[in-house]
Every structure is written in C-alpha cells, then in structure tokens.
C-alpha cells in the first residue's frame, strides 16, 4: 500500500466528507434528517441501518480529526472558516438574510474541516518529517 499523500488523496477525503455531511443534513429534502423527520415516516430497519452507517462514518471522521488536530486545531479551523463567512458577507458575496446560502457554505466548510482533519497527519509529516504514533507499523 502506498503511503504517498497527494492532492488526489485529499480530494478523495473531501469527497467522502461532503457525502457524509450532505447525506446527513442539507437544506433540501434529500438528506437523512429530512428523510426520518418527514411527515408519516416511521422508523424502520432501513432508516436504522442508514443511521448506524452514518454514525459510524461520523465517528471515524471526527475521531481522526480530533486525534490529528486536537481541540486547538479544530477551534482555530472553525475560527478561520467563521472569518471566511464574515468576509463573504462583508464583500457582499453572501447575504446574511439567506439562511439557505449560509447553511450551504457552513456545511461545505464543515466537510472541508473534516477532510483537513483526516489529512492533517499526512500534511504535518510532509512539512516536519514527524510521525504520529499511530503511523508507525510493527
């Protein structure tokens, strides 16, 4: 298995993070949350199965992000993305009155933060040459 980290590696992580985030919730009617909250929907084995799969994926992404970036990294990433949203509003590219647009941007930034968290150990190793303990194999 190749340990080479490339732009394609990051884009793959980003793709799956976007699928996870938007599959869980988005402002349209096409998400897990919309599906289980729809009028007349009863919780059945398919909804439970999809929910458990989503929960497993969230745990994998969140655990890797917390382990690689820590609380400080996540707080700084969230602050950076908050400033990006503020800049977009200040430049007039994003309207504060459009809750749907704000939701889409926030969800994309959450997916990006998860993808960075999944990739951070590789980036840090490339920049500093330092390995995480989890990276060392027997």
Rosetta constraint file for C-alpha pairs under 8 A:
AtomPair CA 5 CA 9 HARMONIC 5.89 0.50
AtomPair CA 5 CA 10 HARMONIC 7.70 0.50
AtomPair CA 5 CA 122 HARMONIC 6.49 0.50
AtomPair CA 5 CA 123 HARMONIC 7.93 0.50
AtomPair CA 6 CA 10 HARMONIC 6.59 0.50
AtomPair CA 7 CA 11 HARMONIC 6.12 0.50
AtomPair CA 8 CA 12 HARMONIC 6.06 0.50
AtomPair CA 9 CA 13 HARMONIC 6.44 0.50
AtomPair CA 10 CA 14 HARMONIC 6.07 0.50
AtomPair CA 10 CA 115 HARMONIC 6.94 0.50
AtomPair CA 10 CA 116 HARMONIC 7.74 0.50
AtomPair CA 10 CA 119 HARMONIC 6.49 0.50
AtomPair CA 11 CA 15 HARMONIC 5.97 0.50
AtomPair CA 12 CA 16 HARMONIC 6.37 0.50
AtomPair CA 13 CA 17 HARMONIC 6.10 0.50
AtomPair CA 13 CA 115 HARMONIC 5.31 0.50
AtomPair CA 13 CA 118 HARMONIC 7.03 0.50
AtomPair CA 13 CA 119 HARMONIC 7.62 0.50
AtomPair CA 14 CA 18 HARMONIC 6.11 0.50
AtomPair CA 14 CA 111 HARMONIC 6.73 0.50
AtomPair CA 14 CA 112 HARMONIC 6.29 0.50
AtomPair CA 14 CA 114 HARMONIC 7.74 0.50
AtomPair CA 14 CA 115 HARMONIC 4.88 0.50
AtomPair CA 14 CA 116 HARMONIC 7.99 0.50
AtomPair CA 15 CA 19 HARMONIC 6.26 0.50
AtomPair CA 16 CA 20 HARMONIC 6.04 0.50
AtomPair CA 17 CA 21 HARMONIC 6.04 0.50
AtomPair CA 17 CA 61 HARMONIC 7.86 0.50
AtomPair CA 17 CA 111 HARMONIC 4.99 0.50
AtomPair CA 17 CA 112 HARMONIC 7.30 0.50
AtomPair CA 17 CA 114 HARMONIC 6.36 0.50
AtomPair CA 17 CA 115 HARMONIC 6.05 0.50
AtomPair CA 18 CA 22 HARMONIC 5.82 0.50
AtomPair CA 18 CA 23 HARMONIC 7.84 0.50
AtomPair CA 18 CA 108 HARMONIC 6.93 0.50
AtomPair CA 18 CA 111 HARMONIC 5.23 0.50
AtomPair CA 18 CA 112 HARMONIC 7.82 0.50
AtomPair CA 19 CA 23 HARMONIC 5.42 0.50
AtomPair CA 20 CA 24 HARMONIC 6.06 0.50
AtomPair CA 20 CA 54 HARMONIC 7.05 0.50
AtomPair CA 20 CA 57 HARMONIC 7.25 0.50
AtomPair CA 20 CA 58 HARMONIC 7.41 0.50
AtomPair CA 20 CA 111 HARMONIC 7.96 0.50
AtomPair CA 21 CA 25 HARMONIC 6.27 0.50
AtomPair CA 21 CA 26 HARMONIC 7.79 0.50
AtomPair CA 21 CA 107 HARMONIC 6.71 0.50
AtomPair CA 21 CA 110 HARMONIC 7.57 0.50
AtomPair CA 21 CA 111 HARMONIC 6.14 0.50
AtomPair CA 22 CA 26 HARMONIC 5.25 0.50
AtomPair CA 22 CA 31 HARMONIC 6.65 0.50
AtomPair CA 22 CA 107 HARMONIC 7.25 0.50
AtomPair CA 23 CA 30 HARMONIC 7.59 0.50
AtomPair CA 23 CA 31 HARMONIC 4.95 0.50
AtomPair CA 23 CA 32 HARMONIC 6.02 0.50
AtomPair CA 24 CA 31 HARMONIC 5.45 0.50
AtomPair CA 24 CA 32 HARMONIC 4.89 0.50
AtomPair CA 24 CA 33 HARMONIC 6.06 0.50
AtomPair CA 24 CA 54 HARMONIC 7.16 0.50
AtomPair CA 25 CA 31 HARMONIC 5.07 0.50
AtomPair CA 25 CA 32 HARMONIC 6.25 0.50
AtomPair CA 25 CA 33 HARMONIC 5.62 0.50
AtomPair CA 25 CA 34 HARMONIC 7.23 0.50
AtomPair CA 26 CA 30 HARMONIC 7.28 0.50
AtomPair CA 26 CA 31 HARMONIC 6.12 0.50
AtomPair CA 26 CA 103 HARMONIC 7.53 0.50
AtomPair CA 26 CA 104 HARMONIC 7.18 0.50
AtomPair CA 26 CA 107 HARMONIC 7.57 0.50
AtomPair CA 27 CA 100 HARMONIC 6.22 0.50
AtomPair CA 27 CA 103 HARMONIC 6.95 0.50
AtomPair CA 27 CA 104 HARMONIC 7.36 0.50
AtomPair CA 28 CA 34 HARMONIC 7.83 0.50
AtomPair CA 29 CA 34 HARMONIC 5.40 0.50
AtomPair CA 29 CA 35 HARMONIC 7.25 0.50
AtomPair CA 30 CA 34 HARMONIC 6.46 0.50
AtomPair CA 30 CA 35 HARMONIC 7.07 0.50
AtomPair CA 31 CA 35 HARMONIC 6.05 0.50
AtomPair CA 32 CA 36 HARMONIC 6.26 0.50
AtomPair CA 32 CA 51 HARMONIC 7.60 0.50
AtomPair CA 33 CA 37 HARMONIC 5.99 0.50
AtomPair CA 34 CA 38 HARMONIC 5.82 0.50
AtomPair CA 35 CA 41 HARMONIC 7.55 0.50
AtomPair CA 36 CA 41 HARMONIC 6.13 0.50
AtomPair CA 36 CA 42 HARMONIC 7.48 0.50
AtomPair CA 36 CA 43 HARMONIC 7.04 0.50
AtomPair CA 36 CA 47 HARMONIC 7.12 0.50
AtomPair CA 37 CA 41 HARMONIC 6.91 0.50
AtomPair CA 43 CA 47 HARMONIC 6.01 0.50
AtomPair CA 43 CA 48 HARMONIC 6.89 0.50
AtomPair CA 44 CA 48 HARMONIC 6.18 0.50
AtomPair CA 45 CA 49 HARMONIC 5.91 0.50
AtomPair CA 46 CA 50 HARMONIC 6.15 0.50
AtomPair CA 47 CA 51 HARMONIC 6.01 0.50
AtomPair CA 48 CA 52 HARMONIC 6.13 0.50
AtomPair CA 49 CA 53 HARMONIC 6.22 0.50
AtomPair CA 50 CA 54 HARMONIC 6.12 0.50
AtomPair CA 51 CA 55 HARMONIC 6.08 0.50
AtomPair CA 52 CA 56 HARMONIC 6.13 0.50
AtomPair CA 53 CA 57 HARMONIC 6.26 0.50
AtomPair CA 54 CA 58 HARMONIC 6.11 0.50
AtomPair CA 55 CA 59 HARMONIC 6.15 0.50
AtomPair CA 56 CA 60 HARMONIC 6.23 0.50
AtomPair CA 57 CA 61 HARMONIC 6.21 0.50
AtomPair CA 58 CA 62 HARMONIC 5.84 0.50
AtomPair CA 59 CA 63 HARMONIC 5.70 0.50
AtomPair CA 60 CA 64 HARMONIC 6.15 0.50
AtomPair CA 61 CA 65 HARMONIC 6.06 0.50
AtomPair CA 61 CA 114 HARMONIC 6.32 0.50
AtomPair CA 61 CA 117 HARMONIC 7.75 0.50
AtomPair CA 61 CA 118 HARMONIC 6.58 0.50
AtomPair CA 62 CA 66 HARMONIC 6.00 0.50
AtomPair CA 62 CA 114 HARMONIC 7.03 0.50
AtomPair CA 63 CA 67 HARMONIC 6.00 0.50
AtomPair CA 64 CA 68 HARMONIC 6.00 0.50
AtomPair CA 64 CA 117 HARMONIC 6.46 0.50
AtomPair CA 64 CA 118 HARMONIC 5.62 0.50
AtomPair CA 65 CA 69 HARMONIC 5.79 0.50
AtomPair CA 65 CA 70 HARMONIC 7.33 0.50
AtomPair CA 65 CA 74 HARMONIC 7.95 0.50
AtomPair CA 65 CA 114 HARMONIC 6.18 0.50
AtomPair CA 65 CA 116 HARMONIC 7.62 0.50
AtomPair CA 65 CA 117 HARMONIC 3.89 0.50
AtomPair CA 65 CA 118 HARMONIC 5.48 0.50
AtomPair CA 65 CA 120 HARMONIC 7.88 0.50
AtomPair CA 66 CA 70 HARMONIC 4.71 0.50
AtomPair CA 66 CA 71 HARMONIC 6.58 0.50
AtomPair CA 66 CA 74 HARMONIC 7.40 0.50
AtomPair CA 66 CA 117 HARMONIC 7.21 0.50
AtomPair CA 68 CA 117 HARMONIC 6.19 0.50
AtomPair CA 68 CA 118 HARMONIC 7.40 0.50
AtomPair CA 68 CA 120 HARMONIC 6.00 0.50
AtomPair CA 68 CA 121 HARMONIC 5.71 0.50
AtomPair CA 69 CA 73 HARMONIC 4.75 0.50
AtomPair CA 69 CA 74 HARMONIC 6.23 0.50
AtomPair CA 69 CA 117 HARMONIC 6.12 0.50
AtomPair CA 69 CA 120 HARMONIC 6.83 0.50
AtomPair CA 70 CA 74 HARMONIC 6.33 0.50
AtomPair CA 71 CA 75 HARMONIC 6.02 0.50
AtomPair CA 72 CA 76 HARMONIC 6.03 0.50
AtomPair CA 73 CA 77 HARMONIC 5.97 0.50
AtomPair CA 74 CA 78 HARMONIC 6.02 0.50
AtomPair CA 74 CA 113 HARMONIC 7.79 0.50
AtomPair CA 75 CA 79 HARMONIC 6.06 0.50
AtomPair CA 76 CA 80 HARMONIC 6.05 0.50
AtomPair CA 77 CA 81 HARMONIC 6.19 0.50
AtomPair CA 77 CA 113 HARMONIC 6.81 0.50
AtomPair CA 78 CA 82 HARMONIC 5.98 0.50
AtomPair CA 78 CA 113 HARMONIC 7.75 0.50
AtomPair CA 79 CA 83 HARMONIC 6.18 0.50
AtomPair CA 80 CA 84 HARMONIC 6.32 0.50
AtomPair CA 81 CA 85 HARMONIC 6.29 0.50
AtomPair CA 81 CA 109 HARMONIC 6.57 0.50
AtomPair CA 82 CA 86 HARMONIC 6.20 0.50
AtomPair CA 83 CA 87 HARMONIC 6.01 0.50
AtomPair CA 84 CA 88 HARMONIC 6.20 0.50
AtomPair CA 85 CA 89 HARMONIC 6.24 0.50
AtomPair CA 85 CA 94 HARMONIC 7.85 0.50
AtomPair CA 85 CA 105 HARMONIC 7.64 0.50
AtomPair CA 86 CA 90 HARMONIC 6.04 0.50
AtomPair CA 87 CA 91 HARMONIC 6.02 0.50
AtomPair CA 88 CA 92 HARMONIC 6.17 0.50
AtomPair CA 88 CA 93 HARMONIC 5.07 0.50
AtomPair CA 88 CA 94 HARMONIC 5.38 0.50
AtomPair CA 89 CA 93 HARMONIC 5.89 0.50
AtomPair CA 89 CA 94 HARMONIC 4.66 0.50
AtomPair CA 89 CA 95 HARMONIC 5.86 0.50
AtomPair CA 89 CA 96 HARMONIC 6.55 0.50
AtomPair CA 90 CA 94 HARMONIC 7.98 0.50
AtomPair CA 94 CA 98 HARMONIC 7.84 0.50
AtomPair CA 94 CA 101 HARMONIC 7.19 0.50
AtomPair CA 94 CA 102 HARMONIC 7.43 0.50
AtomPair CA 95 CA 101 HARMONIC 7.55 0.50
AtomPair CA 95 CA 102 HARMONIC 7.74 0.50
AtomPair CA 96 CA 102 HARMONIC 7.09 0.50
AtomPair CA 98 CA 102 HARMONIC 6.37 0.50
AtomPair CA 99 CA 103 HARMONIC 6.00 0.50
AtomPair CA 100 CA 104 HARMONIC 6.28 0.50
AtomPair CA 101 CA 105 HARMONIC 6.26 0.50
AtomPair CA 102 CA 106 HARMONIC 6.01 0.50
AtomPair CA 103 CA 107 HARMONIC 6.03 0.50
AtomPair CA 104 CA 108 HARMONIC 6.19 0.50
AtomPair CA 105 CA 109 HARMONIC 6.18 0.50
AtomPair CA 106 CA 110 HARMONIC 6.16 0.50
AtomPair CA 107 CA 111 HARMONIC 6.21 0.50
AtomPair CA 108 CA 112 HARMONIC 6.13 0.50
AtomPair CA 109 CA 113 HARMONIC 6.07 0.50
AtomPair CA 110 CA 114 HARMONIC 6.23 0.50
AtomPair CA 111 CA 115 HARMONIC 6.17 0.50
AtomPair CA 112 CA 116 HARMONIC 6.10 0.50
AtomPair CA 113 CA 117 HARMONIC 6.04 0.50
AtomPair CA 114 CA 118 HARMONIC 6.16 0.50
AtomPair CA 115 CA 119 HARMONIC 6.19 0.50
AtomPair CA 116 CA 120 HARMONIC 5.59 0.50
AtomPair CA 117 CA 121 HARMONIC 7.90 0.50
AtomPair CA 119 CA 123 HARMONIC 6.35 0.50
AtomPair CA 120 CA 124 HARMONIC 5.96 0.50
AtomPair CA 121 CA 125 HARMONIC 6.03 0.50
AtomPair CA 121 CA 131 HARMONIC 7.62 0.50
AtomPair CA 121 CA 132 HARMONIC 6.81 0.50
AtomPair CA 122 CA 126 HARMONIC 6.19 0.50
AtomPair CA 123 CA 127 HARMONIC 6.15 0.50
AtomPair CA 124 CA 128 HARMONIC 5.81 0.50
AtomPair CA 124 CA 129 HARMONIC 7.29 0.50
AtomPair CA 124 CA 130 HARMONIC 7.00 0.50
AtomPair CA 125 CA 129 HARMONIC 4.61 0.50
AtomPair CA 125 CA 130 HARMONIC 4.94 0.50
AtomPair CA 125 CA 131 HARMONIC 5.61 0.50
AtomPair CA 125 CA 132 HARMONIC 7.93 0.50
AtomPair CA 126 CA 130 HARMONIC 7.91 0.50
AtomPair CA 131 CA 135 HARMONIC 6.19 0.50
AtomPair CA 131 CA 136 HARMONIC 7.33 0.50
AtomPair CA 132 CA 136 HARMONIC 7.30 0.50
